[in-house]
């Protein structure tokens, strides 16, 4: 726990965070987590209602993941090579910008269709000044 505001936590909350961020305790029920942290279930629920506790828990969890990012990427790569590694391959391709999800593809198709209709309207003699302005702005931005 490296955040400056970690000192706002009570000793029980500090113990609870240490248990909650420990990957060995992932998937354990609340009763077991509370026993490991030596806190009551009431203290657990009380802490989880506090915005600053949840923020510190989230920030500490993100710090932990960031510190292990190379291990995570290596494991993802290793499992992607397995015959059952479909989701890992998809994740790596998405991170590399080489994979688009279905929603993005459908949105792009809809945008293309809209552009086709606008082009047909312009070719038919209708002038869409809004479209021309948008195209001008796009060209100027690039």
C-alpha positions in Angstrom: 0.0 0.0 0.0 1.9 3.0 -1.2 -0.7 5.8 -1.3 -0.2 8.8 1.1 -3.8 8.7 2.2 -3.4 5.0 3.4 -2.8 6.5 6.8 -6.4 7.6 7.0 -7.3 3.9 7.4 -7.8 2.2 10.7 -5.6 -0.8 11.5 -8.6 -3.1 10.8 -9.1 -1.4 7.4 -5.4 -1.8 6.6 -5.5 -5.5 7.4 -8.7 -5.9 5.3 -7.1 -4.2 2.3 -4.0 -6.4 2.6 -6.2 -9.5 2.5 -8.5 -8.2 -0.3 -5.6 -7.4 -2.6 -3.8 -10.7 -2.0 -4.4 -12.9 -5.1 -4.2 -16.0 -3.0 -7.6 -15.0 -1.4 -9.4 -14.4 -4.7 -12.8 -16.1 -4.7 -13.0 -16.6 -1.0 -16.2 -15.7 0.7 -16.6 -12.7 2.9 -16.6 -14.7 6.1 -13.2 -16.2 5.2 -11.8 -12.9 4.2 -12.9 -11.3 7.5 -11.3 -14.2 9.4 -8.0 -13.8 7.5 -8.0 -10.0 8.2 -9.2 -10.5 11.8 -12.1 -8.2 11.4 -15.9 -8.7 11.8 -18.3 -8.9 9.0 -19.8 -5.7 10.2 -16.4 -4.0 9.9 -16.1 -5.3 6.3 -19.5 -3.9 5.3 -18.9 -0.7 7.1 -15.6 -0.2 5.3 -17.1 -1.1 1.9 -19.7 1.7 2.4 -16.9 4.3 2.8 -15.9 6.0 -0.5 -12.4 6.6 0.6 -11.9 3.0 1.6 -13.2 1.8 -1.8 -11.0 4.3 -3.6 -7.9 3.3 -1.7 -8.7 -0.4 -2.3 -9.1 0.3 -6.0 -5.9 2.3 -6.3 -3.9 -0.2 -4.4 -5.3 -3.0 -6.6 -4.4 -1.1 -9.7 -0.9 -0.4 -8.3 -0.5 -4.2 -7.7 -1.6 -5.0 -11.3 0.7 -2.3 -12.8 3.7 -3.7 -10.8 3.0 -7.2 -12.3 2.0 -6.1 -15.8 5.0 -7.9 -17.5 4.1 -11.2 -15.7 0.5 -10.7 -16.7 1.3 -10.1 -20.4 3.7 -13.0 -20.4 1.1 -15.4 -18.9 -1.5 -14.1 -21.4 0.9 -14.8 -24.2 1.8 -18.2 -22.9 -1.9 -19.2 -22.6 -2.7 -17.6 -26.0 -0.5 -20.2 -27.6 -2.6 -23.0 -26.1 -5.3 -24.6 -28.2 -7.9 -23.2 -25.7 -6.4 -19.7 -25.5 -9.0 -18.0 -27.7 -9.8 -15.2 -25.2 -6.1 -14.6 -24.5 -5.4 -14.3 -28.2 -8.3 -12.0 -28.6 -7.0 -9.8 -25.8 -3.5 -9.6 -27.2 -4.7 -8.8 -30.7 -7.0 -6.1 -29.3 -4.2 -4.6 -27.2 -2.1 -4.5 -30.4 -4.9 -2.8 -32.3 -5.4 -5.8 -34.6 -8.8 -6.9 -33.4 -12.0 -5.1 -33.5 -15.1 -6.3 -31.6 -18.4 -6.9 -33.4 -20.0 -3.8 -32.1 -17.2 -1.6 -33.5 -17.5 -3.4 -36.9 -21.3 -2.9 -37.0 -20.9 0.8 -36.0 -18.3 1.2 -38.8 -20.7 -0.5 -41.3 -23.5 1.9 -40.3 -21.2 4.9 -40.7 -20.2 3.7 -44.1 -23.8 3.3 -45.2 -24.6 6.8 -43.9 -21.6 8.2 -45.9 -22.7 6.4 -49.0 -26.2 8.0 -48.7 -24.7 11.4 -48.3 -22.4 10.9 -51.3 -25.4 9.8 -53.4 -27.3 12.9 -52.2 -24.4 15.2 -53.2 -24.0 13.5 -56.5 -27.7 14.0 -57.1 -27.3 17.7 -56.8 -28.1 18.1 -53.1 -25.5 20.0 -51.1 -25.0 19.0 -47.5 -23.1 21.9 -46.1 -22.8 20.3 -42.7 -21.1 17.3 -44.2 -18.7 19.6 -46.2 -17.8 21.5 -43.0 -17.2 18.2 -41.2 -15.0 17.0 -44.0 -13.1 20.3 -44.0 -12.5 20.1 -40.2 -11.4 16.4 -40.5 -8.9 17.3 -43.2 -7.6 20.3 -41.2 -7.1 18.1 -38.1 -5.0 15.7 -39.9 
